[in-house]
Amino acid sequence: MTITINLNTILFILAIIGCVALVFLIKLIVNLLATIKNVNSVLDKVNVVLDDNTENVTKSISKLPKLVDDFSQVGENVRDVSEVVTDVAADIIVTKESVKGNFELLTEILNIVKSVFSSK
Protein backbone atom coordinates (compact mmCIF):
# COMPACT_ATOMS: atom_id res chain seq x y z
CA MET A 1 0.00 0.00 0.00
CA THR A 2 1.44 3.32 -1.04
CA ILE A 3 0.30 6.77 -0.18
CA THR A 4 1.01 9.52 -2.61
CA ILE A 5 1.19 13.08 -1.36
CA ASN A 6 1.09 15.87 -3.82
CA LEU A 7 3.90 18.43 -3.63
CA ASN A 8 1.32 21.22 -3.57
CA THR A 9 -0.29 19.69 -0.47
CA ILE A 10 3.04 19.62 1.35
CA LEU A 11 3.72 23.24 0.37
CA PHE A 12 0.18 24.22 1.50
CA ILE A 13 0.72 22.55 4.91
CA LEU A 14 4.12 24.23 5.29
CA ALA A 15 2.57 27.58 4.34
CA ILE A 16 -0.14 27.16 7.04
CA ILE A 17 2.50 26.19 9.64
CA GLY A 18 4.55 29.22 8.57
CA CYS A 19 1.52 31.52 8.91
CA VAL A 20 0.74 30.15 12.39
CA ALA A 21 4.40 30.61 13.38
CA LEU A 22 4.34 34.11 11.95
CA VAL A 23 1.20 34.98 13.99
CA PHE A 24 2.86 33.66 17.19
CA LEU A 25 6.02 35.59 16.34
CA ILE A 26 4.04 38.81 15.80
CA LYS A 27 2.19 38.27 19.11
CA LEU A 28 5.50 37.65 20.87
CA ILE A 29 6.99 40.85 19.41
CA VAL A 30 3.89 42.88 20.42
CA ASN A 31 4.10 41.52 24.00
CA LEU A 32 7.83 42.22 24.10
CA LEU A 33 7.29 45.79 22.92
CA ALA A 34 4.57 46.31 25.56
CA THR A 35 6.92 44.99 28.24
CA ILE A 36 9.72 47.26 27.05
CA LYS A 37 7.30 50.21 27.10
CA ASN A 38 6.28 49.38 30.69
CA VAL A 39 9.89 49.06 31.79
CA ASN A 40 10.71 52.36 30.10
CA SER A 41 7.76 54.00 31.89
CA VAL A 42 8.93 52.67 35.26
CA LEU A 43 12.47 53.86 34.59
CA ASP A 44 11.16 57.30 33.64
CA LYS A 45 9.26 57.47 36.94
CA VAL A 46 12.36 56.37 38.86
CA ASN A 47 14.38 59.07 37.11
CA VAL A 48 11.76 61.70 38.01
CA VAL A 49 11.83 60.60 41.68
CA LEU A 50 15.62 60.65 41.71
CA ASP A 51 15.72 64.05 40.06
CA ASP A 52 13.19 65.43 42.55
CA ASN A 53 15.04 64.00 45.55
CA THR A 54 18.66 64.40 44.49
CA GLU A 55 19.20 67.26 46.91
CA ASN A 56 17.59 65.38 49.82
CA VAL A 57 19.57 62.21 49.10
CA THR A 58 22.79 64.23 48.86
CA LYS A 59 22.06 65.95 52.19
CA SER A 60 21.25 62.64 53.85
CA ILE A 61 24.41 61.00 52.59
CA SER A 62 26.54 63.97 53.62
CA LYS A 63 25.10 63.79 57.17
CA LEU A 64 25.90 60.09 57.63
CA PRO A 65 29.49 60.56 58.93
CA LYS A 66 28.31 63.04 61.58
CA LEU A 67 25.50 60.68 62.53
CA VAL A 68 27.98 57.84 62.99
CA ASP A 69 30.22 60.06 65.12
CA ASP A 70 27.26 61.16 67.25
CA PHE A 71 26.21 57.55 67.70
CA SER A 72 29.74 56.70 68.81
CA GLN A 73 29.64 59.54 71.36
CA VAL A 74 26.29 58.31 72.64
CA GLY A 75 27.84 54.88 73.18
CA GLU A 76 30.72 56.43 75.12
CA ASN A 77 28.29 58.51 77.22
CA VAL A 78 26.20 55.44 78.01
CA ARG A 79 29.35 53.61 79.12
CA ASP A 80 30.35 56.55 81.35
CA VAL A 81 26.87 56.80 82.86
CA SER A 82 26.74 53.05 83.54
CA GLU A 83 30.07 53.30 85.38
CA VAL A 84 28.72 56.16 87.51
CA VAL A 85 25.51 54.25 88.19
CA THR A 86 27.55 51.25 89.33
CA ASP A 87 29.55 53.47 91.70
CA VAL A 88 26.40 55.13 93.06
CA ALA A 89 24.73 51.75 93.56
CA ALA A 90 27.76 50.55 95.53
CA ASP A 91 27.67 53.74 97.65
CA ILE A 92 23.95 53.25 98.29
CA ILE A 93 24.57 49.68 99.47
CA VAL A 94 27.32 50.86 101.82
CA THR A 95 25.10 53.69 103.12
CA LYS A 96 22.20 51.29 103.64
CA GLU A 97 24.41 48.95 105.68
CA SER A 98 25.68 51.92 107.71
CA VAL A 99 22.14 53.21 108.37
CA LYS A 100 21.03 49.69 109.29
CA GLY A 101 23.95 49.35 111.72
CA ASN A 102 23.23 52.79 113.24
CA PHE A 103 19.53 51.94 113.55
CA GLU A 104 20.36 48.69 115.36
CA LEU A 105 22.72 50.61 117.67
CA LEU A 106 20.03 53.21 118.36
CA THR A 107 17.53 50.44 119.07
CA GLU A 108 19.89 48.87 121.59
CA ILE A 109 20.53 52.26 123.25
CA LEU A 110 16.78 52.93 123.49
CA ASN A 111 16.23 49.46 124.95
CA ILE A 112 18.90 50.18 127.58
CA VAL A 113 17.34 53.58 128.36
CA LYS A 114 13.93 51.95 128.55
CA SER A 115 15.19 49.24 130.90
CA VAL A 116 16.87 51.86 133.11
CA PHE A 117 13.65 53.89 133.42
CA SER A 118 11.40 50.87 133.76
CA SER A 119 13.47 49.38 136.59
CA LYS A 120 12.96 52.47 138.81
SULMOUR-V971998 format. One record per helix or strand of 3 or more residues. SS is the DSSP state (A for helix, B for strand). FROM is the first residue (numbers start at 1). TO is the last residue. Records with the same first field share a line. If there is no record, write none. Layout:
BEGIN
SS = FROM-TO  FROM-TO
END
This chain:
BEGIN
A = 7-118
END
